[in-house]
Amino acid sequence: MKQPAPTFSISTLGCKVNQYESQALRERMTRAGFREVRADPGLLIVNTCAVTARAEAKARKLIRRRLRESPGSRIAIIGCGLRYSRRLGRGLDRLVPPGRRGDLPFSPTGEALRGTTFFAGHCRPLVKVQDGCDAFCAYCVIPLVRGTPASRPAAEVLGEISGLLDSGYREIVLTGINLGLYRDGDTGLAGLVERICRLPGEFRLRLSSVEPGETTAALAELLARERRLCPHLHLPLQSGSDRVLKLMNRGYTLDGYRELAGRLREACPDLALTTDCLVGFPGEAEADFAATRRAVEELGFSRVHIFPYSPRPRTAAARTPPPPPEVIRERAARLEKTAARAARNYRERFRSAEVEVLVEEVSGAGEGRGLDRHYLRTRLRGPGLEEGRLYRGRVTGIGDGELRAELTGG
Ligand code: SF4
């Protein structure tokens, strides 16, 4: 009699790279004869993150919850959280031992997980092209858990993206740990983007995040002329204080960042700049924080991700105490308000504008929700909307955190 297929589930925490790797693993498990199920899988896989103390706490909580929900399952913990601290799985009796492959088609401590043909639950597949970082920003554990920079061959990336486009996806998001370090022979990130944009089909391409030091003139030029490349760049600022940027080992000053943003906007006037700010870094005085707020106001970001600092053992910054937690919380809350104002101002430019929306969700009332080319959440109204398709619309209103638009064309 035929044995039933072994079953698994995957839960993912953390960044886009982790999400991509979970998808690659999902496909590898399926190819190896496993079946993905929601309840009581034979194997629970939890893909963890280590970026903040909060992310680590979340991973522990999720692992406990998954084990409670599925008392008969084994568990494999993978990802940055495990690579950062093996203690994450210590004492769990149903744990697949890290570093041991056993009967599984992967090793929990990691090996390159790549190659996707679809993206479960996403209309905009992520494609990881680069891994690792050796910049050693003072607060960041990534170089400790992801190792030195490594890139995928351009031909392999193009093949994967062609397959996704053939399956009907209309937006591809290029992602990496430090995407700007992408290199395959003479091909850097701009060269790769250019080659992707030449692929046939109706689609658009988005870059997930590029460090200021890696944002080249060639990339700015592509943003100016390449219609398929979304006019959106996530350019982490982290702080508006040169003193703190130096302590963070970020390798640029506010003036340098300002000048880069200016050059990018000159090349691409409607560019949406999104960013990350780290609040409460050790040594951040009120004056430094005020400089960050001013920078957020001045630079016109359309979205700011605010990270309250938490010390990560084995990083350079962990040797110095940060400001008290209540000061960090209060600064983060103040910066949220500044960021919300900046985002509202940016959205205001889109009154009556024509937008292109990738619909990711259609409600019962026939209203579509998705993102426009500038990464603005948009509610689109019109007949016959379908998930995963690109539509043109005219903005009829600016809502709280989103645009409202009427369909003008498909
Ligand atoms: S550039 Fe800095 S913040 Fe980004 S992954 Fe590398 S070390 Fe971490």
Residues whose N, C-alpha, C, O or C-beta is under 5 A from the ligand:
A	BS01	SF4	C133 A135 F136 C137 C140 I142 I177
